[in-house]
Each structure stands twice: as C-alpha cells, then as structure tokens.
Amino acid sequence: MRGIYKCDFCKSEISVPHHSGKILLGHAEIWIPSISSNLIYASPTLIYHYIDKHHYLPPANYMESLMSFDLNSK
C-alpha cells in the first residue's frame, strides 16, 4: 500500500488523535487473528472510519476476534 487514501464515500482524509499529534489513516492494514480458525483478517485502517461514520458492520467473527484480541499478550 502506497500513499494516503481518502474515504471512498465522503472523499475526505481521515486522521485520529495520537500522543504526537494526529495519524492519517488509509495507508496501512490492520491484521486480526481469528478466534475460530487459522485465518487472519486484513482490513484497511480506514475501517475505523467506515464503522464510525458510515455505519459499516464487519462480519460477526471479525468483531468477536477483534474484541477478544489482547494487545498485551505478545
């Protein structure tokens, strides 16, 4: 993935707050290991914006895997 991608729906650049300022979304992926199989879900960082502003609802297993992921376990 190269460059910064805007939202396909509202055509704006999306940023989120960060301790060093703001981070632009749309240039990377989020990887979530599935809790029910050996799959890894890959989604663009813009998924945060799609869920928050455009009411996108990922599949149930994705959400279950996301909510059970422990950042401190690695």
N, C-alpha and C positions, 0 to 999 in steps of 0.2 A: 504494500500500500504506500503510495507516494502522495504527498501533498495533504492539504486540508480539504475535506469535503463538506459542503453545506447540506442542510436538510433538504431532501427531495420535495418535501411538502411545502414548507414555508420559506425556503431559499435563503435562510439566514445561517451565519456561522454560529456555532454553539460552543459556549465555554462554561466551565464550572469553577467555583471558587477553590483555591488551593492556598496553602500557607505561604507560598511565594508569589501569590497574585492570582492569575487565572490560567487554566489549561484549556486549550481548544480541543474539542472532540472531533472525531471524524478522520483521524489519521492512524488509528490502531485498532486492534481486536481485543476482545475480552474472551478468555477461554474458561469455561466452566466444566469441570468433570461431572459426568452424570452419576447420580447415586444408584441407578438401577442397571447400568451396563458399563461396558468399557468405552463408551463414547465420550468425546469431548465436544461440547457445544462451543462454536466460534461465532461471535457476533460483533458487529462494528461498535465502537464506543458510542456512536450516536444512538444506540438502542436506549440509553438512558433518556434522551430527549424524546424519542418516539413513544416511550411508555408514559413519560411525564406530561408531554404537551399534546400528543396525538392519540392517546388512549390505546396504544398498541398493547395487546396482551400476549406475551410469549406462551408457548405450549406449557401445560401443567408440569411436565417432568423438568423442563428448563427451570421454571420458577422454584420447584421443590429442591432441585440441585443447587441453585443459587442460594436459597435461604439456608441450606444446611452446610454450605461451604464455610470452613473455618480458616480464616487468614492466618491464624497463629499456629496452625498445625504443621507448617512447613519449615 
